[in-house]
Amino acid sequence: MIRRNPTLIGMTDADVQDVREMVAKQKTDGALLQKMKQLAENPNFSAGDTNVLEQLKLRHDSKDSSKRDAAAGPSSS
């Protein structure tokens, strides 16, 4: 196998933090999607399942509020 020097990409600390946050978000979204899939396959709700529905509602509400904030733009004070 031919070895080569690794490609170095210039990144600031903020870039690294952004990547870490995106990876963490993808992991939590994946876990949430897995629970949603289990609910879809077995629609018999239990007490634990209602927690998933509450998490979905909170996530949906937070996405809506962030979209509204972005659409409003920076406030001029």
N, C-alpha and C positions, 0 to 999 in steps of 0.2 A: 504494500500500500504506500502511496506517495503521501508524504506529510508536507503540509504547508503551514505558514504562519497564520494564526487566526486573524480574521478581519476585525479591526477595531473600529467601533462606531463611537464618535464623540457624543457623550450624553452628559447632561447636567444632573445634579441631584434631583431637581424637579422632574426631569424626564424619567428617572429611575422610579421615583415615587408614583408617578402617573401609571407606569407599567405595573407596578405592584398593586395599585388600586384596581386596575382593570382585571388583573388575574384573580384577585380576591372576589371581585364582583362576578366574574364568570363562574367561579367555584360555587358561590352561593346560589346563583341562578340555576346552575346545573343540579344542585341538590333540591331546589324548589321544583324544578321541572320533573325530577324523578318522583317526588311526592305527588305531583299533579298526575303523572302517568299512573301511579298506583291507585289514585282515587278514581281515575277514569276507568280502570280495569275492574275495580271493585267499588261500586257506588254505595256500599253500606257504610254510612258515616259513624265514626266513633268520636269520643271526646278529643282525641289527639288530632283528628282530621279537621275539626273546626278551627284549631290553631293555625293550620295551613291556610285555610280560607281567610283568616284574619291577616296573616302575613301577606297574602296576595292583595288584599284590599289596601293595606298600608303601603305596599310597594307601588300599587297603581296610583294611589293618591299622591305619593311623593313624586312620582314621575310627572303627573299632571301639574303639580305645583311648580316643579322645576321648569317645565315647558312654558307655563304662564310667565314665570319670572324671566326666562330668556326672551320671550316674545315682547315683554314690556320694555326690555332694554335697560340700560343704566339710568337711574333717576338723577335728574339735575337738581341739586339742592344748593 
